[in-house]
Amino acid sequence: MTAPAFEFATAGRIMVGAGRAAELPGVLAGLGTRVLVCTGADPARHAGLLPGVALPAAVFAVTGEPTVDLARTGVCAAREHGADVIAAVGGGSVIDTAKAVAILLGNGGDPLDYLEVVGSGRKITRPAVPCVAVPTTAGTGAEVTANAVLASPAHGIKASLRSPLMIPRVALVDPELTVSCPPAVTAASGMDALTQCLEPYVSPRATPLTDGLAREGLRRAAAGLRAAFADGGDLTARADMAVCSLLGGMSLANAKLGAVHGLAGVIGGAAAVPHGVACAALLAPVVEANVRALRSAQAGHAALDRYADAAQVLTGNTSAAVEDGLAWIRETVALLGIPRLGTFKISPQDAGDIAAKAARSSSMQGSPVALGEDDLRAVLLQAI
Ligand SMILES: NC(=O)c1ccc[n+]([C@@H]2O[C@H](COP(=O)([O-])OP(=O)(O)OC[C@H]3O[C@@H](n4cnc5c(N)ncnc54)[C@H](O)[C@@H]3O)[C@@H](O)[C@H]2O)c1
């Protein structure tokens, strides 16, 4: 499983710690002269961070998961302001928007020139303008990943702009910023973070570096996910989940993801399902399908050992088997009150179409075993 040759890319500077968001103005001052600050739907939520910013700043509010059009609007806002540095203070939606704007400013052109799967997929060759990512959810790890996910409503799918040049210059991770997340956001984004540690951990593209990061991320999820949901003010749990998310981002950017994300990308383009909810609903059915396929393809496949090890980390039981890990995931999803996909107007009739699109998705390169369209459809029917 462990590749003999590998490389690893991440943000140039990673700053972690409670209260460290206060360092944002100083970080920005070293990177540019005019800043576009991308924030979430409620710019007032973290407005306290902005008065210290000495650079002329314009605020760009991101009101939902980003689309191709939103990225275009963001580029216009950045050009109008003359921004030469971009800051993102928000969840994955805000960070992805900022990363898309930063790379488009650096390269010119339209998002569809570069978008994977439904766009021209043109190679990104020039650096992004510097981007500082400050996550306010603990889920996507987008502060250290090399892609930005954009929905293309015209194609009914989410796809990525992707290049190592898109990794933010600075990731500033302050768990205190996640304390205001309501339980549903904590639950969904936390399940995304957990998934983004587990999929790279069983990936054929795992490396010695991602192994350590992903396994520690799983340990942090085991310690923090249920606790952060039960008590949003528990700063230890919030810190565990912020680090879990960061480690998941570092892992996925270097070891890829599997079928959960292949399916979640298509589902997120087809219906208004929050990304983390899709991951949570799909995780147990995908693990079960992978394990079944791995066992019938090759007894003793290395990924089966990884699943067993992950089960031990998640349950805290050193003799846990894969099935115990699956039970822990199912119990966690139930405890967190994650809705099924059927709640979002996805019906069993949609499963075939989603499975066909997911089978062609670029987000599955880290799957430990190839799942066919029939397997993916069966997974979906469980999650719906
Ligand atoms: N680039 C990547 O590597 C990557 C990886 C995974 C997911 N994603 C993308 O990230 C997006 C999802 O990001 P997300 O899960 O962080 O959710 P999000 O950014 O969409 O935010 C979810 C909700 O939480 C609110 N929120 C955010 N921070 C808050 C806070 N501190 N307090 C209260 N409310 C807060 C937002 O306003 C929003 O309503 C999707 O578009 C997904 O495709 C990207």
The ligand as an SDF file (V2000), in Angstrom:
LIG
                    3D

 44 48  0  0  0  0  0  0  0  0999 V2000
  -11.5370   22.2490   -1.1120 N   0  0  0  0  0  0  0  0  0  0  0  0
  -11.6340   21.1540   -0.4150 C   0  0  0  0  0  0  0  0  0  0  0  0
  -10.6610   20.4600   -0.1940 O   0  0  0  0  0  0  0  0  0  0  0  0
  -12.9680   20.7330    0.1280 C   0  0  0  0  0  0  0  0  0  0  0  0
  -13.0570   19.5680    0.8800 C   0  0  0  0  0  0  0  0  0  0  0  0
  -14.3160   19.1930    1.3620 C   0  0  0  0  0  0  0  0  0  0  0  0
  -15.4250   19.9790    1.1080 C   0  0  0  0  0  0  0  0  0  0  0  0
  -15.3010   21.1180    0.3670 N   0  0  0  0  0  0  0  0  0  0  0  0
  -16.4470   22.0040    0.0970 C   0  0  0  0  0  0  0  0  0  0  0  0
  -16.6760   22.7970    1.2510 O   0  0  0  0  0  0  0  0  0  0  0  0
  -18.0700   23.1480    1.3150 C   0  0  0  0  0  0  0  0  0  0  0  0
  -18.6260   22.7940    2.6750 C   0  0  0  0  0  0  0  0  0  0  0  0
  -17.9280   23.4840    3.6710 O   0  0  0  0  0  0  0  0  0  0  0  0
  -18.3620   23.3770    5.2200 P   0  0  0  0  0  0  0  0  0  0  0  0
  -18.7510   21.9960    5.5450 O   0  0  0  0  0  0  0  0  0  0  0  0
  -17.2800   24.0160    5.9840 O   0  0  0  0  0  0  0  0  0  0  0  0
  -19.7080   24.2140    5.2850 O   0  0  0  0  0  0  0  0  0  0  0  0
  -20.0680   25.6920    4.7870 P   0  0  0  0  0  0  0  0  0  0  0  0
  -18.8610   26.5020    4.6060 O   0  0  0  0  0  0  0  0  0  0  0  0
  -20.9900   25.5440    3.6300 O   0  0  0  0  0  0  0  0  0  0  0  0
  -20.8510   26.2390    6.0490 O   0  0  0  0  0  0  0  0  0  0  0  0
  -22.0320   25.5780    6.4940 C   0  0  0  0  0  0  0  0  0  0  0  0
  -22.9110   26.5430    7.2780 C   0  0  0  0  0  0  0  0  0  0  0  0
  -22.2740   26.8850    8.4950 O   0  0  0  0  0  0  0  0  0  0  0  0
  -22.2350   28.2990    8.6690 C   0  0  0  0  0  0  0  0  0  0  0  0
  -21.0420   28.5860    9.4860 N   0  0  0  0  0  0  0  0  0  0  0  0
  -19.7450   28.4960    9.1110 C   0  0  0  0  0  0  0  0  0  0  0  0
  -18.9350   28.7950   10.1490 N   0  0  0  0  0  0  0  0  0  0  0  0
  -19.7520   29.0740   11.2060 C   0  0  0  0  0  0  0  0  0  0  0  0
  -19.5160   29.4360   12.5590 C   0  0  0  0  0  0  0  0  0  0  0  0
  -18.2890   29.5310   13.0620 N   0  0  0  0  0  0  0  0  0  0  0  0
  -20.5850   29.6820   13.3380 N   0  0  0  0  0  0  0  0  0  0  0  0
  -21.8550   29.5370   12.8740 C   0  0  0  0  0  0  0  0  0  0  0  0
  -22.1310   29.1790   11.6150 N   0  0  0  0  0  0  0  0  0  0  0  0
  -21.0870   28.9480   10.7920 C   0  0  0  0  0  0  0  0  0  0  0  0
  -22.2180   28.8500    7.2690 C   0  0  0  0  0  0  0  0  0  0  0  0
  -22.6990   30.1680    7.2090 O   0  0  0  0  0  0  0  0  0  0  0  0
  -23.1590   27.8780    6.5610 C   0  0  0  0  0  0  0  0  0  0  0  0
  -24.4910   28.2440    6.7630 O   0  0  0  0  0  0  0  0  0  0  0  0
  -18.7420   22.3930    0.1930 C   0  0  0  0  0  0  0  0  0  0  0  0
  -18.9420   23.2480   -0.8980 O   0  0  0  0  0  0  0  0  0  0  0  0
  -17.7600   21.2910   -0.1490 C   0  0  0  0  0  0  0  0  0  0  0  0
  -17.8880   20.8450   -1.4720 O   0  0  0  0  0  0  0  0  0  0  0  0
  -14.0890   21.5030   -0.1060 C   0  0  0  0  0  0  0  0  0  0  0  0
  1  2  1  0
  2  3  2  0
  2  4  1  0
  4  5  1  0
  4 44  2  0
  5  6  2  0
  6  7  1  0
  7  8  2  0
  8  9  1  0
  8 44  1  0
  9 10  1  0
  9 42  1  0
 10 11  1  0
 11 12  1  0
 11 40  1  0
 12 13  1  0
 13 14  1  0
 14 15  2  0
 14 16  1  0
 14 17  1  0
 17 18  1  0
 18 19  2  0
 18 20  1  0
 18 21  1  0
 21 22  1  0
 22 23  1  0
 23 24  1  0
 23 38  1  0
 24 25  1  0
 25 26  1  0
 25 36  1  0
 26 27  1  0
 26 35  1  0
 27 28  2  0
 28 29  1  0
 29 30  1  0
 29 35  2  0
 30 31  1  0
 30 32  2  0
 32 33  1  0
 33 34  2  0
 34 35  1  0
 36 37  1  0
 36 38  1  0
 38 39  1  0
 40 41  1  0
 40 42  1  0
 42 43  1  0
M  CHG  2   8   1  16  -1
M  END
$$$$
